[in-house]
Amino acid sequence: MTEEEQKKRKRRSLVIGLVLAAFVVLFYAITIIRLGENVVNRPL
């Protein structure tokens, strides 16, 4: 494997990791928002 191929693979892996992290943050935020509505509106 050439040095250029290694750089491309490393960059591709980094992009995939960032996209996965973005999805995790997105799902976490959506979950907090949806649960937050229920916590605020619950009877005491």
C-alpha atoms as a printed R data frame, in Angstrom:
   type eleno elety resid chain resno       x      y      z
1  ATOM     1    CA   MET     A     1   0.000  0.000  0.000
2  ATOM     2    CA   THR     A     2   1.444  3.347 -0.994
3  ATOM     3    CA   GLU     A     3   1.715  6.325  1.282
4  ATOM     4    CA   GLU     A     4  -1.025  8.113 -0.684
5  ATOM     5    CA   GLU     A     5  -3.409  5.186 -0.222
6  ATOM     6    CA   GLN     A     6  -2.689  5.180  3.514
7  ATOM     7    CA   LYS     A     7  -3.491  8.907  3.725
8  ATOM     8    CA   LYS     A     8  -6.747  8.385  1.815
9  ATOM     9    CA   ARG     A     9  -7.715  5.480  4.074
10 ATOM    10    CA   LYS     A    10  -6.927  7.503  7.206
11 ATOM    11    CA   ARG     A    11  -8.948 10.474  5.934
12 ATOM    12    CA   ARG     A    12 -11.885  8.218  4.988
13 ATOM    13    CA   SER     A    13 -11.809  6.573  8.420
14 ATOM    14    CA   LEU     A    14 -11.773  9.981 10.082
15 ATOM    15    CA   VAL     A    15 -14.776 11.143  8.040
16 ATOM    16    CA   ILE     A    16 -16.704  7.962  8.847
17 ATOM    17    CA   GLY     A    17 -15.914  8.406 12.539
18 ATOM    18    CA   LEU     A    18 -17.080 12.021 12.499
19 ATOM    19    CA   VAL     A    19 -20.319 11.091 10.722
20 ATOM    20    CA   LEU     A    20 -21.009  8.347 13.273
21 ATOM    21    CA   ALA     A    21 -20.296 10.757 16.132
22 ATOM    22    CA   ALA     A    22 -22.677 13.297 14.579
23 ATOM    23    CA   PHE     A    23 -25.435 10.662 14.415
24 ATOM    24    CA   VAL     A    24 -24.865  9.737 18.059
25 ATOM    25    CA   VAL     A    25 -25.112 13.389 19.110
26 ATOM    26    CA   LEU     A    26 -28.220 13.855 16.946
27 ATOM    27    CA   PHE     A    27 -30.028 10.855 18.455
28 ATOM    28    CA   TYR     A    28 -28.983 11.902 21.963
29 ATOM    29    CA   ALA     A    29 -30.337 15.421 21.421
30 ATOM    30    CA   ILE     A    30 -33.611 14.139 19.981
31 ATOM    31    CA   THR     A    31 -34.023 11.756 22.923
32 ATOM    32    CA   ILE     A    32 -33.361 14.489 25.484
33 ATOM    33    CA   ILE     A    33 -35.776 16.859 23.748
34 ATOM    34    CA   ARG     A    34 -38.552 14.249 23.583
35 ATOM    35    CA   LEU     A    35 -38.042 13.061 27.163
36 ATOM    36    CA   GLY     A    36 -37.662 16.624 28.388
37 ATOM    37    CA   GLU     A    37 -41.192 17.449 27.244
38 ATOM    38    CA   ASN     A    38 -42.599 14.542 29.267
39 ATOM    39    CA   VAL     A    39 -40.597 15.386 32.370
40 ATOM    40    CA   VAL     A    40 -41.834 18.984 32.355
41 ATOM    41    CA   ASN     A    41 -45.480 18.000 31.806
42 ATOM    42    CA   ARG     A    42 -45.692 15.201 34.371
43 ATOM    43    CA   PRO     A    43 -48.015 15.599 37.365
44 ATOM    44    CA   LEU     A    44 -46.321 16.274 40.684
